[in-house]
Amino acid sequence: MNIPEHVSFIMDGNSSWARTNNIPIMAGYLKGMRTMAEAIIWAKEIGIKYTTFYAFSYENWKRPKDWIENFMALAMRFFKTDESIKKVLNAGAKLKVIGDITKLNQEFQNILKEYEAKTKNNKEITVCLAISYGGKDDIIRAARKIAEKKIEFTEKNFSDNLDTTGIPDPDMMIRTGFKQRISNFLLWQHSYTEFYFSKLFWPDFNKQELNEAINDFSKRKRTYGK
């Protein structure tokens, strides 16, 4: 079977899952975070080397203040105390955070930087966490870096100044939650990515669904316009 080297995930449907199960919205997001941790382990077992998870978009800052505060508090508790994170660390995952994390509070920034530091030598699987991330913002910041460095605008130089520098573009993008759009996620990097749209809400995503997505990917012929 042809295994993709890099799989990106749009983890949609957490709040819809919570409403469907008549539980608090943030409980849905907690279940989604734990599903993300499990998905990292499943991906590693399959042989995927890189994953990128769209955890919090740049546009999510436009949501109500209380929602943002509750989500950020939940995310910090998750990274600090949740048992599923220990499983990810034990699996040899390397964490790389992408996005404009300067918009996060200092405590959360420190937590993420600590995880990056403690996992920097892990080699089993690289996990990109896209938080406060937007594809357009990524492109704008890359253009500014090139201008500041006064180097030539080439495709390689541009890629090298994106948040995902050093990481191959995704071979496959999996989106849950029934919607079929890219939502400003890795706009440059997804130029030749194969898309798979799951009919599950993210908290219900499971290893079988991941295997079905990989099986679907392995049947596709990628020509890159040739």
N, C-alpha and C positions, 0 to 999 in steps of 0.2 A: 504494500500500500504506500502511496505517495504521501508522506507526512509533511505538512507545512512547517517551515522553520519558525515563523512568527505568526501568531494569531492575535488579533485585537478583538476586544469585546465592548459592545455598548450594552450595559446592564440595565435595560429598561423594564419597567413594569413592577417596581417594588411597591409603590403606593397603591397601584391597582390590585396587586396581590393582597395587600393588607385590607383594602376595602372588601374584596371578595371573601376574605376569611373573617371579616368583622372584628379586626384587631386594630390597635393604634397604628398610625402611619409609620412612626419611627420604628415600631416592631418589624414592619416590613423591610425597612432599610437595614436593620440589624441582621435579619435573615439573609438579605442580599449580600451583606459584607461577609457573612460566614460561607455563603455559596461561592463568593469570589475566592476565598481561601481554599475551599475544596477544589475549585476549578484549577487553581495553580498546581495542586498536587496531581490531579487527573492529567493535566497537560504534560507535566514532567514525566509521568508514567508512560504516556503515549510516545514521547520522544520530541515534543515541541521544545524549542530552545528559548523562545522569547514570547512573552505575552504582554499586551497592553490593555489596561482596564480603564474605561472612561468613568471615573468615580464622581467628579463634580465639574461641571462645565463652567466656562467663563460667564456664560449667560445665566447660570444658576444664581449668580449674585443679585439678579433682578427679582428673585423670589422674596416673599415676605420675610421681614427681619426675624421673626420668631422661628420660622421654619429653618432659616440658615443657622441660627444659634443652636437650635435643637440638633440639627444634623451634625454640625461641627463638634458639639459636645459628645454626641454618640460616637463619631469617628475617632475622637481622641481616646475615649474609654475603650473602644475596640482595639486600637493599637497598643494601648497600655496594659490591658488586662485579659483580653479574650483568649481562650485556650486555642482557638483555631489558628491564631498567629504563631503560636509556638510550633504547631505542626508544620507551618510553612517554613519557618526557620530551620527546623529539623530536616526538612526536605532539601536543604541546600540552595534556597532561592536567594538571588541577588536583587535588591530593590533599587530602582531608579525612579525618582519623582520628576515628572514633567509638568510644565505649566508655570504660571506666575504665582508662586507660593508666597511672594511678599505681601499678598492680600490676606493671607491667613494670619491669625494671631500668633504671637511669638512662641507660645507654648507648643502649638501644633507644628510650627516650623521646626522647632527643636526636636520634637518627637520623630518627625520624618527624616531629618538630617541624621539623627542617631541611628535609625534603621538603615539608612544608606551606608553609614560608616561601619556598622557592625556586620553588614552583609557584603561588603565590597569585594571580598575575596571568594565568595561563593560562586560556583561554576555550573551547578546542575541546571538552573533555569534563571533567566533574567526576567524580572517582573517590573514593567513600567506602570506606575500609578499616575494617571492623568488627573490632576486635581487643580482647580482654578485654571483649567486648560481650555483653549479655543484654537481651532485650526488657523483662523484668520490672524489672531493675536500672535501665534507662533511664527507665522510668515512675516508679519510686520517686524517682530523683534529680530528675526534672522536678517531681514533687510537692513535694519539699523546697525546690527553688528558688522555686516559686510562694509557698510558705508564708513563706520568708525575705524575699521581696520584698513580701509582704503585698498581693498583687494578687488580683483575682477569679479563681476557678476557672472558666474558660471553655474551650471546645474550642480556640479560637485561642491563648489564653495557654498552654494545655498544650502544643500543638504547637510553639510558639515556644521552649519550654524543654526540648524533647527534644534529643538529640544531633544530630539531623538538621535543626535549625532552618535555615530559608532554602532548604531543598531540597524539591522536590515529592515526595509519597508515590509509591512505586513503582507503575507501571502494570502491570508484569509481574514475577513472580518465577520464576526458573528453578532447579530443583534437580536435580542429577545423583545418580548412585549408587543408584538404584532405590527409595530410601525415599520415602514420601509424607507428610511432616509438616513443620511450620514450625520446630520446634526452638528456640523462644524467640527468634526472629529478627524484629526490627521488628514487634512485636506490634501496636502502635498504628498504625504506618504502613501495614501490610498489610491494613487493614480492607476495602478494595475492590480489592485487587490480583488480577489474573488469574494463576493458577498454571499452570506447565508443568513436567511431570516427565519428565526425560530418562532413557533407559535406558542411557546411557553413564556410566562412571566419569569423574570430573572430568578426570584427565589425558588422556583420550581426547576430551574436548570439542573441537569444531572449528567452523570458520566455517559449514560446511554445516548443522550442528545448530542453530547460532544462527539462521541464516536460516529453518530450518524452524519454530523456535519463534516467530519474528517473524511468519511467514506464518500460523501457527495463531492468534496473537494478533489479527491483522488481520481475521480472520473472526468474531471474537466481538463480540457486542453488549453494551455496558456500560450498564446502566440505573441503577446506584447506588441500587437499591431503589425507583425510581419506577415 
